[in-house]
Structures are given as C-alpha cells and as structure tokens.
Amino acid sequence: MKKILLSTIILLTYSYGYEPSVALNTYLLELRTEAKKINPAFNGFNLEEGRKIFFTKKIVDGGEISCVTCHTKNLASNGLNSKTNKIIEPLSPNANKNRLSDIKEMKKWLKRNFNDVYKREGTAVEKGDVLTFISKN
C-alpha cells in the first residue's frame, strides 16, 4: 500500500506545473478510490472536464452563475464573492501557496461551491476534475 501511495504521489508531482501539497495528493487519492468503487473502469481525473465544470453557467435564483462568477477566469487573480462582496484570494496554488494545502478546507469549499452553482454536492470524479483543473492553473 505504501508503494502505491508513494508511486501516486510521485506521478502526481510530475504531472503538475508546481509541486502539489501532500494534502492535495492525499485528497485526490481518496477521491480516486471513491470513484473506482463507483466505476471500476475509472482511470483518472480530467483537466478539461474540470475546466468545463468551472466555466459552465447555470441559472440560479433567476440569474446566471458559474465558478467564474466569483473566482474570475484568471485563477491567479483575486475574485469577489457575488453575495458578500468579500475578496477571494487567488485559487491558483502558483499564485497562492495556501491553496489546495488543507483537505478539510478543500472539502468544505467544494461542497459549498458545488451547492451554490449546481444545487447539489459534486461527485468524487467532478471534485477530482475541478481540483486537477485548479491545480494546473
């Protein structure tokens, strides 16, 4: 098991533009395991699917919303919460070293943001795809 985890961490490190945190690697492994339980043919997260999820607009409470509504198209820039008008620090871990460094925070914000935009919790695959997209920007 330790060899599989170490191999996964090494593989993930080489596939990202920055060195991903242990927390991100651990959470992606958890999501991958969950996805494999649901679909044994699952073979990895997809950056393009993550991009699609991030940019897809939905009608919520009579207005259009997507992840970009608050986080902007440039993940290295500050965003602005459309409800509270609070500044959101950049999502890109290249611009904000604290991003994707805490599993509890990743779980909390993915749950909240999927609910805000999609009115449901994201699947393991969707969460992994979005994290893959964010981590490579």
N, C-alpha and C positions, 0 to 999 in steps of 0.2 A: 504494500500500500504506500509506503514511504517513497519507493522508487517511482510509482505512478504520479504521486503528488509532485515530487521534485521534477520529473520529466515535463509535467504540465506547466509548472511554473517557469521552467527554462524555455519551453516552447512559446508561452505567452510573452515572456520578456523579449524574445527576438521578433515577435510579430507586431509589437507596438513601437511608436515613434519615441517613446520615453520608457523609462523603467517603471512598470506598473507596481503599485504597492502590493504588499503581501495581502492586505485586506481585499483588494480588487481580485487578485488571483484566487484567493480562497472563496470569495463570493461567487465568482464565475464558475469555479469548480462545483460549488453547491448547486448553482442553477443548472449546470450541465448534467449533474447527477439526477436532478429532478426532471429535467427534460427527457433524459434517457429512460426514466421509469415510465413516462407517459408514451414516449415514442422511441422504441429501441433502435430505430433507423436514424435517429438524430445524430448529425455528425459535426456540429459546431455552430457557433453564432455567426451572424451575417451582418457586416457593417452596413451594407446597402439597405437591408431591411430595417436596421436601426435608424438610418437616415430617414427612411420613408415614415416610420413611426413618429420621429421627431418633427418632421415638417408637415404631416397630414393635418389638415384643418377639419375641425368638427364644429357643428352648431350646438352651442351650449347656452342655455338661458337666453335664446334669441340672438346670440352673437357668435361670430367665428372665433375659434380658439385653437391653438396648437402649442407645442412646447416652445416654439419660436416666439409666441406672443410675449412671453416673459423673459426667455433666455436669449433672444436675438439669433440671427443667422450665424453670427460670428461668435463661436463658443469661447474665444479668448477675450471677449469684451464683457463688461458688466451688463446685466439685464435689469429689468424693472418689473416687480410684481404688479400685475394689472389690477389686482384687488386692493392691495395695501399701499402701493406706490413705494415700497421699500426696495432699495438697491439689492440686487442679487449678484454676488461675486461671480467671476467667470467660471463656467463649467469645465473648461479645458484644463486638465491637470498640467499641461505645459505652461499655462498662464497662472494657475492657482494650485500650488503644490499640496494644498489641503484637500482638494477634490479627490474623490474615489479612494480615500485613505481610511475610511471607517465604515465597517459593514453595517452597523446599526443606523448610521446616517444614510447610507445608500438605500437600505430597505425602507426607511421612513419616507424619504423624498420620492422614491419610485412609486411607492404605494399612494402617496398623496397626489403626486402629479398625474399618474395614470387615472386616478379617480377624477381629478379636475378636468382633464381633457377627454377621456374615454368613458367616464362614469362607471368604471369597473377597475379591479386590480389587474395589472398586467400578468401575463403568463410567464413562466420561467424563461421561455425562448424569447419573448418580447423584451423582458428585462435584460437578458444577456445581450441581445442585439443592440439595444439602446446603450448599454454600458460600453459595448465594443465600439460603437459609433463615437460616443463622447470621448472615450479614452484615446482615440486615434485622431482627435482634432485639437 
